[in-house]
Amino acid sequence: MDQSQPDNANPNWERQALEHLLLENLKETRKARRWKAVLRVLTLVVFVGVILALFDFEIPGRGMNSEKHTALVTLEGEISSSSMANALDINASLTSAFENQHSVGVILRINSPGGSPVQAGMINDEIQRLRKLYPSKPFYAVVEDICASGGYYVAVAADQILVDKASLVGSIGVIMEGFGFTGLMEKLGVTRRMITAGSNKGMMDPFSKENPKQVEMLKNMIDEIHQQFIDVVKAGRGDRLKETADMFSGRVWNGEQAIKVGLVDGYGTVDTVARDVFKAPDILDYTMKENFAERVAKRFGAEVGTAAGKALIKTPDLK
C-alpha cells in the first residue's frame, strides 16, 4: 500500500497554510507600524532640536539667577534701530541686569564706532533712570577696541569708564553725509524731474544741485545735536574732564591719552572689574541675542529699505 497520503489525509491543510500566512503577514505589519511610530518620534525630536538651535530661544540672564554674580550687557557694532545695538534690546537687557537682586554690579561692555544719536540718547537716558532706581548697584563701562561717538555718548552714563591702553575713545562730533550726481547727470544728458509740495521736501536730493539755505539749515541742526552731545559728556564726566581745544572736534584718542584728558577713568577689563571691584567673579551675560528668524528678516526685509534710504541721504550719525 502506498505510504504517501494524498492531500485528503489532512483536509484542512489549505486553511492552516492560509492562516499561517495571514498570521505572519500580521506580525510583519505590526512590526512595520512599530518602526514607523519610532521613526516618527525620532523625526519629531530632531525637528524640535533643529528649530530650537536655529531660533535660539535664549532667555537673557538665565543660569545663575539665584547666585551672587556680575551682570554683563554687551553693546557691539553700529548703534541703530536695525542692528543688535538698538535701544530697545540694550535697555531691556540693562533693566534685567539691574533688577536681579543677585547681581552685585552691572558692566556694559562696549565695542562700537557710534551710530544713531537718537538710539544712543535713549540708552543713556535709560541708564540714568536705572542708576537712580538702584543707587547702590555700581555700573561700569568697559571699552574693548573702540568706544567712539555714539558709543561714548552711552559710556558717559557710567560710574567709571575703563579701557585698554590701545582702545580708541572719543570722536565727540556729528556727521551727515550723502552724494551728489548732478555733474554726472549733465554729462549723460539726464534731467531730474521732481515735484514736491513744500519748498524743503526734496532737501539734499542727490540728483539736484545744493541749495545754500538748506545746507545752512542742516548745518544748524547738526550743530544743535553736537551741542547736546557735548552737554551729555560734560554732565557725565563732570570735574574729571580736562577740556582741551580739540576735545569736541571729533578727534579720537587712544586709551592712554583718554585717561590723561579725563575722557575715561583707567584701565580694566570685564574680568578685572567683576573679580577685583565687584568681588563677584561669576559673570552672567544678560545681552539679548539675535535669533535665526530675526537674521533672515533683516537680511531680506528691513535692510533693503534701509539701504535704499541711505543711498539717497544719510541721517545724522554720532560717528
For each residue, the residues with C-beta under 8 A, 3 or more apart:
1:
2:
3:
4:
5: 8 9
6: 9
7: 10 11 13
8: 5 11
9: 5 6
10: 7 13 16
11: 7 8
12: 15 16
13: 7 10 16 17
14: 17 18
15: 12 18 19
16: 10 12 13 19 20
17: 13 14 20 21
18: 14 15 21 22
19: 15 16 22 23
20: 16 17 23 24
21: 17 18 24 25
22: 18 19 25 26
23: 19 20 26 27
24: 20 21 27 28
25: 21 22 28 29
26: 22 23 29 30
27: 23 24 30 31
28: 24 25 31 32
29: 25 26 32 33
30: 26 27 33 34
31: 27 28 34 35
32: 28 29 35 36
33: 29 30 36 37
34: 30 31 37 38
35: 31 32 38 39
36: 32 33 39 40
37: 33 34 40 41
38: 34 35 41 42
39: 35 36 42 43
40: 36 37 43 44
41: 37 38 44 45
42: 38 39 45 46
43: 39 40 46 47
44: 40 41 47 48
45: 41 42 48 49
46: 42 43 49 50
47: 43 44 50 51
48: 44 45 51 52
49: 45 46 52 53
50: 46 47 53 54
51: 47 48 54 55
52: 48 49 55 56 57
53: 49 50 56
54: 50 51 291 292 293
55: 51 52 291 292 293
56: 52 53 289 290 291 292
57: 52 291
58: 62 289 291
59: 62
60: 92 93 96 285 286 287 288 289
61: 65 71 96 97 100 284 285 286
62: 58 59 65
63: 284
64: 67 69 102 282 284
65: 61 62 100 102 284
66: 102
67: 64 102 282
68: 102 104 280 282
69: 64 102 103 104 280 282 283 284
70: 103 104 105 106 107 270 273 274 278 280 281 282 283 284
71: 61 96 97 98 100 103 105 106 107 284 286
72: 97 106 107 109 270 274 283 284 285 286 287
73: 90 93 94 97 106 107 108 109 285 286 287
74: 108 109 110 111 285 287
75: 79 85 90 108 109 110 111 112 123 151 154
76: 84 85 109 111 112
77: 83 84 85 111 112
78: 83 85 112 113 114 115
79: 75 83 85 86 112 114 115 116 119 120 123 150 151 154 318
80: 83 85 86 115 116 119
81: 86 87 88 116 119
82: 86 298 302 303 306
83: 77 78 79 80 86 115
84: 76 77 89 288 290
85: 75 76 77 78 79 80 89 90 112 115 119
86: 79 80 81 82 83 89 90 119
87: 81 90 91 118 119 120 122 123 126
88: 81 91 92
89: 84 85 86 92 93 288
90: 73 75 85 86 87 93 94 123 126 288
91: 87 88 94 95 122 123 126
92: 60 88 89 95 96 288
93: 60 73 89 90 96 97 286 287 288
94: 73 90 91 97 98 106 108 123 126 127 130 286
95: 91 92 98 99 126 130
96: 60 61 71 92 93 99 100 286
97: 61 71 72 73 93 94 100 103 106 286
98: 71 94 95 103 106 130 133 134 137
99: 95 96
100: 61 65 71 96 97 103
101:
102: 64 65 66 67 68 69
103: 69 70 71 97 98 100 106 137 284
104: 68 69 70 137 278 279 280
105: 70 71 137 138 139 140 273 274 277 278 280
106: 70 71 72 73 94 97 98 103 137 138 139 140
107: 70 71 72 73 139 140 141 142 270 273 274 283
108: 73 74 75 94 127 139 140 141 142 154 155 158
109: 72 73 74 75 76 142 144 270
110: 74 75 141 142 143 144 147 151 154 155
111: 74 75 76 77 143 144 145 146 147 151
112: 75 76 77 78 79 85 115 146 147 148 150 151 154
113: 78 146 148 149 151 171 319
114: 78 79 120 148 149 150 151 152 153 171 317 318 319
115: 78 79 80 83 85 112 119 120 149 150 151 317 318 319
116: 79 80 81 119 120 150 315 317 318
117: 120 121 150 153 174 225 228 229 316 317 318
118: 87 121 122
119: 79 80 81 85 86 87 115 116 122 123 150
120: 79 87 114 115 116 117 123 124 150 151 153 154 318
121: 117 118 124 125 153 228 232
122: 87 91 118 119 125 126
123: 75 79 87 90 91 94 119 120 126 127 154 157
124: 120 121 127 128 153 154 156 157 232
125: 121 122 128 129
126: 87 90 91 94 95 122 123 129 130
127: 94 108 123 124 130 131 139 154 157 158
128: 124 125 131 132 157
129: 125 126 132 133
130: 94 95 98 126 127 133 134 139
131: 127 128 134 135 137 139 157 159
132: 128 129 135
133: 98 129 130
134: 98 130 131 137
135: 131 132
136:
137: 98 103 104 105 106 131 134
138: 105 106 159 160 277 278
139: 105 106 107 108 127 130 131 157 158 159
140: 105 106 107 108 158 159 160 161 162 268 273 277
141: 107 108 110 147 154 155 157 158 160 161 162
142: 107 108 109 110 162 163 268 269 270 273
143: 110 111 146 147 155 161 162 163 164 167 169 255 264
144: 109 110 111 164 167
145: 111 167 168
146: 111 112 113 143 151 167 168 169
147: 110 111 112 141 143 151 152 155 161 163 167 168 169
148: 112 113 114 151 152 168 169 170 171 252 319
149: 113 114 115 152 153 171 172 173 317 318 319
150: 79 112 114 115 116 117 119 120 153 154 317 318 319
151: 75 79 110 111 112 113 114 115 120 146 147 148 154 155
152: 114 147 148 149 155 156 169 170 171 172 233 263
153: 114 117 120 121 124 149 150 156 229 232 233 318
154: 75 79 108 110 112 120 123 124 127 141 150 151 157
155: 108 110 141 143 147 151 152 158 161
156: 124 152 153 161 232 233 235 236 237
157: 123 124 127 128 131 139 141 154 236
158: 108 127 139 140 141 155 161 236
159: 131 138 139 140
160: 138 140 141 265 266 268
161: 140 141 143 147 155 156 158 169 263 264 265
162: 140 141 142 143 264 265 266 267 268 269 273
163: 142 143 147 167 169 255 258 259 264 266 267 268
164: 143 144 167 255 267 269
165: 254 255 256 267
166: 254 255 256
167: 143 144 145 146 147 163 164 254 255 258
168: 145 146 147 148 252 253 254 255
169: 143 146 147 148 152 161 163 252 253 254 255 258 263 264
170: 148 152 247 251 252 253 258 263
171: 113 114 148 149 152 250 251 252 318 319
172: 149 152 226 229 230 233 247 248 249 250 251
173: 149 226 229 248 249 250 318 319
174: 117 222 225 226 229 316 317 318
175: 222 250 314 316 317 319
176: 218 222 314 315 316 317
177: 314
178: 204 206 312 313 314
179: 206 311
180: 183 206 209 210
181: 184 185 206 207
182: 185 186 192 207 208 209
183: 180 186 187
184: 181 187 188
185: 181 182 188 190 191 192 207
186: 182 183 189 190
187: 183 184
188: 184 185
189: 186
190: 185 186
191: 185
192: 182 185 205 207 208
193:
194: 202 205 207 208
195:
196: 199 201 202
197: 201
198: 201
199: 196
200: 203 214 217
201: 196 197 198
202: 194 196 205 208
203: 200 211 214 217 218
204: 178 210 214 218 313
205: 192 194 202 208 312 313
206: 178 179 180 181 312 313
207: 181 182 185 192 194
208: 182 192 194 202 205 211
209: 180 182
210: 180 204 214 215
211: 203 208 214 215
212: 215 216
213: 216 217
214: 200 203 204 210 211 217 218
215: 210 211 212 218 219
216: 212 213 219 220
217: 200 203 213 214 220 221
218: 176 203 204 214 215 221 222
219: 215 216 222 223
220: 216 217 223 224
221: 217 218 224 225 316
222: 174 175 176 218 219 225 226 316
223: 219 220 226 227
224: 220 221 227 228
225: 117 174 221 222 228 229 316
226: 172 173 174 222 223 229 230 248
227: 223 224 230 231
228: 117 121 224 225 231 232
229: 117 153 172 173 174 225 226 232 233 248 318
230: 172 226 227 233 234 248
231: 227 228 234 235
232: 121 124 153 156 228 229 235 236
233: 152 153 156 172 229 230 236 237 241 248
234: 230 231 237 238 241
235: 156 231 232 238
236: 156 157 158 232 233
237: 156 233 234 240 241 262 263
238: 234 235 241
239:
240: 237 262 265
241: 233 234 237 238 247 261 262 263
242: 260 261 262
243: 247 261
244: 247 261
245: 249
246: 249 251
247: 170 172 241 243 244 251 261 263
248: 172 173 226 229 230 233
249: 172 173 245 246
250: 171 172 173 175
251: 170 171 172 246 247
252: 148 168 169 170 171
253: 168 169 170 257 258 261 263
254: 165 166 167 168 169 257 258
255: 143 163 164 165 166 167 168 169 258 259 264 267
256: 165 166 259 260
257: 253 254 260 261
258: 163 167 169 170 253 254 255 261 263 264
259: 163 255 256 262 263 264 265 266 267
260: 242 256 257
261: 241 242 243 244 247 253 257 258
262: 237 240 241 242 259
263: 152 161 169 170 237 241 247 253 258 259
264: 143 161 162 163 169 255 258 259
265: 160 161 162 240 259
266: 160 162 163 259
267: 162 163 164 165 255 259
268: 140 142 160 162 163 272 273 277
269: 142 162 164 272 273
270: 70 72 107 109 142 273 274 283
271: 274 275 281 283
272: 268 269 275 276 277
273: 70 105 107 140 142 162 268 269 270 276 277 278
274: 70 72 105 107 270 271 277 278 280 281 282 283
275: 271 272 278 279 281
276: 272 273 279
277: 105 138 140 268 272 273 274
278: 70 104 105 138 273 274 275
279: 104 275 276
280: 68 69 70 104 105 274
281: 70 271 274 275
282: 64 67 68 69 70 274
283: 69 70 72 107 270 271 274
284: 61 63 64 65 69 70 71 72 103
285: 60 61 72 73 74
286: 60 61 71 72 73 93 94 96 97
287: 60 72 73 74 93
288: 60 84 89 90 92 93
289: 56 58 60
290: 56 84 294 295
291: 54 55 56 57 58 294 295
292: 54 55 56 295 296
293: 54 55 296 297
294: 290 291 297 298
295: 290 291 292 298 299
296: 292 293 299 300
297: 293 294 300 301 302
298: 82 294 295 301 302 303
299: 295 296 303
300: 296 297 303 304
301: 297 298 304 305
302: 82 297 298 305 306
303: 82 298 299 300 306 307
304: 300 301 307 308
305: 301 302 308 309
306: 82 302 303 309 310
307: 303 304 310 311
308: 304 305 311 312
309: 305 306 312 313
310: 306 307 313 314
311: 179 307 308
312: 178 205 206 308 309
313: 178 204 205 206 309 310
314: 175 176 177 178 310 317
315: 116 176
316: 117 174 175 176 221 222 225
317: 114 115 116 117 149 150 174 175 176 314
318: 79 114 115 116 117 120 149 150 153 171 173 174 229
319: 113 114 115 148 149 150 171 173 175
